[in-house]
């Protein structure tokens, strides 16, 4: 009997696929430099991890874990998941706080500085600059995630996972970039983002959150360009893999407003629960991605009573979203699948604005900086992982982790590592050992932080160098001890003297990879192709856009 079980475990372990450490994946020079120092230890640990995964899978009837990934927009570190800071900030997030207690809290999760780059890094496992999709765009752009990028949805789909995306996407307005054309079986998502959906409205103008977009807000008899302001933008669409998308809840000539934004948020929450029930009935494991639009909200007039002491619009919406997260977690329990479902919940970047935000109520709090900043406040977020079958509850990890690491980690857990491409650099590091073994088992002690196409800083262990201007020697670049100085206010000349050369070596190793594997170009095409019911005003907007392209 024991021999039969060992043989069974061996078969399961082989079917799980190899670790990223031994799979032929091309990784950044800095990771290779670090890996060479730990190769024997990590190789032995990977064998133990494969055995452990096989044992977990055997206990779950041979089924690989479901993966539920919740990505929350524009929320600074400490705004959820830590009850003591709830009191400091005058807010409440009890269900996410409970989630953090039930799993592993990543205390050094790094993202990219803004939405599109973070989402690109997670979906491709690559720094966004490598994909050509390195910055946030608002209106019509005719750009997007190129079809030659291989997303985590495509990787898991090839391994037999059902894949669904609900909510914000923000990776392009061209056909090849839509989620149902990037590996998802079904997707419900807005074509743009919350600047269009929650700010470019009369409601936001009346709340003094927007200036100048609405025609009634001012009169300019000298204005000649009638098409200066974005118009006719597609709102929310739904689609199945291989099919055209269809815009929903928007008629020709209809004006988008806050009520429609609220309805869209409710619809995405409802669809997440519906998809969860549907996916739970299938034999195959699932990857369900829910990227809500709230807490982004700038309008006060749609609430009769604010329930949080803080009183900010986003803080209030964060409390609402916390309740919705609770509904989803409760549904996992009702469906009897919570034990073998990995839930990862995290923020996508720092707060919408740096410092005090009188409308939203958010703050950069511990780390200085916000959205679009390379400072810690722009890229440090709360992140939690719960998988009752495998992860110890109520644990913390100070190991460094980057959002791109989810790509390789999810792939390994899903037995899909062999589908990760090997013809390009993958920045994501397999952090399965950290998930299963806990603190001290991470495989990253560095992060490169870009703002757009510019490398702005490098983090190594507890030190961070802000990159020097061209022609300035590395020894003159500011270096911060971010454990002692989390707001990056006082550079340490004595630290720069010994670390400057080492940081420059890190830069050289990184750029050697760029030279060997040059950055790709982002996708480019006519916007809104592949949507079967474009409104007349949208067709006019596309025609205007194409008239000069």
N, C-alpha and C positions, 0 to 999 in steps of 0.2 A: 504493500500500500504506500509506504514512504517513497519507494523508488518511482512508483507511478506518479505520485504528486510532484516529485522533483522533475520528472520528465515533462509533466504538464507545465510547471513553472518555467522550464527552459524554453518550451515552445512559445509560451506567452511572452517571455522576455525578448525572444528573437523577433516576434511580431510587433513589439513596441517600437522597433527601429533604434538605430544607434544614437548616442548622444551627439550633440553638436560638436563636442570636443574631438570626436573621432570620425566625423562624417564626411570630411572633405570640403566642408563649407569654408569659403574664403572670408577671413575676418581681418579687422583692422590691425595694423602693425603693432599698436600698443598692447592689444590683447595677446597677440602672439609672443610679445616680449615677456609679458607676465606669465602666460601659460608655460613657457619654457622653464620657468622657475618652480612650477608646481606639477609638471606633467605626470610624473609617476604617481603622486598622491591623488590627483584628479582622475587619472585613468582607473586606479583601483576603486576610488569612490564611485565612479560611474558604474562599475560592475555591481556594486552593492545597491546603487539606486535602481538599476534595471531589475534586480531581484526583488527589491521592495515594491516597485511598481507592479511587477508580475503578481506578487502576493495580494496587493490591493485589488487588482483586476480580478483575480480568482475569487476573492471574497464578494465581489460585485457581480458574480455570475458571468465573468468573462467580458463584461462591458467596460469600455473605456469611459473616462469621466465626461460628463456634460460640462460645457464651459459657458458661463454667463458673465459677460463683461459690460460693466456700467461705467461710463465716462462722463463726468460732470464738468460743466463748462465754467471757466473763469472764476474759480474760487481759491482764495489764498490758503496757505498752510494754516491749519488750526481752526478753520471755520466749521468743520464737522468731524465727528469721530472721537473727540476729546471733551468729555463733559465739563471738566474744569474750565476749559477755554470757552465753552458755551456760556458759562456764568460771567466770565470776563467780558464777553461780547454781547450779552443780552439776547441770546438766541437759544434754540433747542433743536437738537438732532438726535432724539433718543434711539431711533431704530438703527441709524448708522453707528451710533455709539455702541449699541448692543452687538452689531456685526463685528466691530473691531475687537470686542471682548471674545467673540466666538472663533476668532482666527488669528492670523499673523498680521501685525501692523508693520509696514515698511517705513522706517523713520528717515530714510534717505532716498526716496524716490525722486528721480529727476525726469523732467519732460523737456519738450522744446518750448520756446518762449510764447507761442501762440497756437491757436486751434488747428489750422491746416497743417503746420509742420508736425505737431504732436500726433495727429491722426494718421498722417503719412508715415511717420516713424513706426507707429504701432502696426499699421497694416502691412508694411513692407519689410520691417526689421532693419531699415536703413535710414541714415541721416537724410532728412528731406532734400538737402543740397545735392545729394547724389541722384535724386529722382527728377530734378527740375521743378519741384513743387515746394518751394521753400518759403513762401510768404502768404499772408492772408489777403484775399481779394473779396470785394463786396458785390459789385454789380456784374453785368455781362463782361466776360473776359475771353471766351473761346479757348479756354485752357483747362487742363485737368490731369489727373493721375493717368499716366500713359498705360496702354494695354500691355506693354512688355514688362511692366512691374508684376511681380508674383505676390499676391496678397495672402495673408494668413487664412482668409476664407477659401481661397483657391487651394492652398496647401491642405487644409483640413477636409475640404470637399473631396479631393483626390483620395484621401484616406477613408472616405465613407461617412463623413459627418454631414448632417443636415445643417444648413447655414441660413441665418436670418439676421437682417439689420433693420432696426427701428430707430428713427430719430435723426438728429443732425448728422450730416455727412461732410459737407464743406471741402470736397476734394475735386471740384471742377464742375463745369456746366456743359461739357461735351459728352457725347454718347459713350465713348469708351471708358469714361471715368465713373459712370454711374455704378452704384454698388451691385446691382443685379448683372452688370457686365464685368464685375471684378470678383466673382466667386460666390455671391449670395443667391440662394434659391428664391428668396423673396425679400423685398425691401420697401419700406415706406419712409420717405425722407423729403425734406425741403431742398430745393435746388441751391438756395443761397443760405444766409444765416440770419442771426437775430438783429443785425443792423437794419436789414430790410423788414424783418418780421415784427420787431418790437420797438424800433426807433423811427423808421421812416413812415410814421403815421400821424394823423391829427391828434390822436390821444397823447402821444409822446410830446408833441409840440405844445399841447395845452398843459402838460405836466412840467414844462420847462426843461425837458430832457433832450429835446431836439431843437435845432435852430435852422430855419431857412429852407427846409425841404418842402413844406406844405405851401401851396400857392396863396392861401389866405393869410399867411403869417406876415407878409410884407408886400409892397407894391414897388416895382422897379420899372419905370417907363423907358429906361435906357437899355434894358435887356434885349438883345437881338437873337441869341441862340435859343430856340424854343425846345431844344432837345438836350440841354446841358444837364438836366437832372435825370437820373435813372427812371425809367418808366416801363410798364408792361412786363415786369419780371414774373417768371413762373414762381409759384409758391410751393405747395406740397404735391408730391407725386407718389404713385405706387406702381410696382412692377414685379413680374416674375422673371427668372433667369431665361434669357433667350427671347424675351418679348419686349415690345415697346412699353414705355411708361405712360401713365395717364394722370393728368392733373386732377386733383379732387378738391371739392368745396370751394370752387371759385368760378364764377360765371363771367361772361364777356361784359366788360364795362364796370364790373363790381370793384369797389374800393376796399383794399385790405385795411383791417383795423385791429385794435387790441382784442376785441371779442373773438375775432377769427384766430388770433394768436393763442388765446386761452383755449379755444376749441381744439386747435391743433395739438397742444400739449396734452389735453385730455384724451384725444384720439390715439396719440402715441402710447400713452400709458395703457389704455384699453387694449390696443393691438399687441403690446408686449405680453400682457396677461393671456390674451387669446392664443398667441403664438406659442407661449409656454405650455399651455394645455394641449395644443395640437402636437407639438414636438414630443411631449412626454408619452404620447400614445405610440410613437414610432419605435421600431426595434433599434434603429441606428442612434448613436450618440448625437448630440447637437451642440452647435456653437451659436448662441444667441447674443447679439450685440445690441445694447440699448444705450443710446446717447441722447439723453433728454435735452430739450432746449432751455427749460428753466433750470437753474434759478435766474437766468438772464431775464430781467423784467424792470422796466423803468417808469411804469405808470402807476399812480396812486389811486386814480379815480375808480378802478374796477374792484376795489375792496371797501366795504362799509366800515370794517373794523380791522386794525392791525393787532395781531395777537402776541407779537414778540416785543420784549422790552426795548430792543434795538430800534425797531420802527422803520428800518430800511426796506425798500421794495424787493431787493434780491435776498435779503435775510429772511423776509416773510416767505418768499417763494422757495427758499432753501428748506424751510420748515415743512412746506407743502410737499416738496420732493422727498424729504425724509419719510413722510407718511407713505408716499407711493413706493419707495424702496421697501418699506415694511410690508406692503401688500404683495409685492413680488416674492419676498422671502417667505411670507406665510403661504403663498401658493405653492412654492417648492415643497413645503412641509405637507400640504394637503395632497399633493400629487405623489408623495412618497419617494421623491427623487433627490431630496436635499443632501443625503449622505454622500452620494456620488456625483455631486455637482460642485465644481470649482466656481466660486463667485469671486470676481475681482472688481472692486469699486475704487475709483480714484478720481482726482481732478486732472484737467488737461493742461493747465498752466496757472500762473498767478492771477490775482484779482484783475478785474476789467480795467481799473485805473490804479495808479500808484498812490499810496497815502490815503488821506481821508476822502470818503465818497459820500457826500451829503444826501444823495438820492437813494443809492443802493444800500447803504449801510455797511458795505464790505470794507476790508482794510488789509494792508499788507502785513500787519501785525508783527510777527517775529522776524521775518526776513524782509529786507528792503527790496522794493521793486514790484513790478506788476506785469501785466500782459505786454508782450513784445520786448521785455528786458532780458538781458543775459544775467542780470543779478539774481541772487538766490531766490528772491521773492517772485521772480518771473518763472522760475523753473522747478522750485521745490513744492511738492504737493503731498497731501495725505493719500495713502493707498493701503488697502486692506485685502487680504485673501482668506477666504474660508472654504475649506474642503474637509468636512467632518471625517471622512474615511482616511484622510492622510495628513492633515495639518493640525498640529497641536493648538488648542485654543488659548486665548489670552496670552499671546507671546509677542515680543517686539524683536525687530531686527535692525541693527544699526548699519548693516552692510549696504553699500551703495548699489543701486539698481536704476536702470534707465528704461523708459517706456518701450523702447525697441526690444528689450530683453523678453517682453511678453511674446513676441513673435516666435522666437526659437524655443521658449519654454512651453508655450501652448502646443507647438508642433511636436515636441518630444512627448508630452503627456498624451497627445492624441495618436501616437505612433505614426507620425507623419514627417519626421525629420528628413527622410529620403526624398521628399518632394520639394525641399528648400533648394532654390537654384544655386549652382556652384560656379557660375560664370560671372559673378559680380561680388563686391564686398557686401557682407551682411554684418551690420554693426551690433545687432542684438546678440546677447550672450545667453546661453542656456543656464537658467538659474533654478533648475529643478532641485538641485541639492539644497539650495536655500529654502525652498518651499517645504521640502520633506524633512530636512535635518535641522532647520532653524538657524538662528543667529550664528555668525562665524563661518558659514558655509557658502558665502557669496563668492562670485568669481569676477568681480569688477571693483577697481579702486580708482577709477578715472572716468571723466566725462568731457567731451568736447562740446562747447556750446556756441552755436551759430545764431546770429541775427540775420535772417535772409541768407545771402551768399557769403557773408563776412564772418569768419571765426573770431568771436569776441573774447572768449575766455576758455581756459582749461582748468578743470578741477582734478587734483591728484591727492588722494587720501583726505587730509583735512585742510589742504592748502589750495588756493585758487589764484591763478595769474590772470589779470586782465591783459589781453594781448597788447603789446606795444605798437605804437604807430610806426608806419614804414620808416626805416632808417634809425629807429631808436633801439639801442641794444637791449637784450633780454634782461640784463642786470638792472636796468633802469625801469622795467615794467613793474607796476604795483602788484604785490603779492599779499594775500590776506589769509589769516588763520580763521577760517569760517566757524570753527568751534568756539573760539574766543570772541570773534567779531562777526556774528551772523548777519549784520547789516552792512558789512563791507565798507566801513567808514574810515578805517585807519590802516593803510598799507604798512607792511613791515620791511624796512630796508634791509634789516639783518637777515630776514628770511629770503629776500630776493637775491642776496649775495651768494647764498649756497644753492638755491633752487633754480635760479635763472637758466643755467646751462641744462639742467635736467628737463625743465619745461620746454626748452628749445629742442632738445632731443626728442621729446614726445611729439612736438610739432613736425619734426623731420620724418619720424616714423609714420605719422598720419599722412603727410603729403606724399610720401613714397607710394602709398597705396592709391592715392588719387591719381598719381602719374601713371601707374600701371593699369588702373581701372578708372578711366575718366568719368566724370559726371554725365549722366544721361540727360537728354532733353525732355521736358515735360510734354504732355500731349497737347496738340493744337488742332482745332477744327471749328466748324460752324457751331455756335452755341445752340442748345436746346434741340438738336437733332435727336430722334428716337423718342419723342413725346408726341402722342397721336392726336392730341386735342388742344393745340396751342390757340389761345384767344387772339382775336384780331389785333389787339394792342400789343400782344407779345410778338406777333408776326411783324408788326411795324417796327418794334424795338430791334428785332434781329436784322431786318432789312437795313435799318439805320446803321447798325453796327457793321454789317458786311459792306456797306457802301464805301467805307474807307479802309477796309482790310484787303 
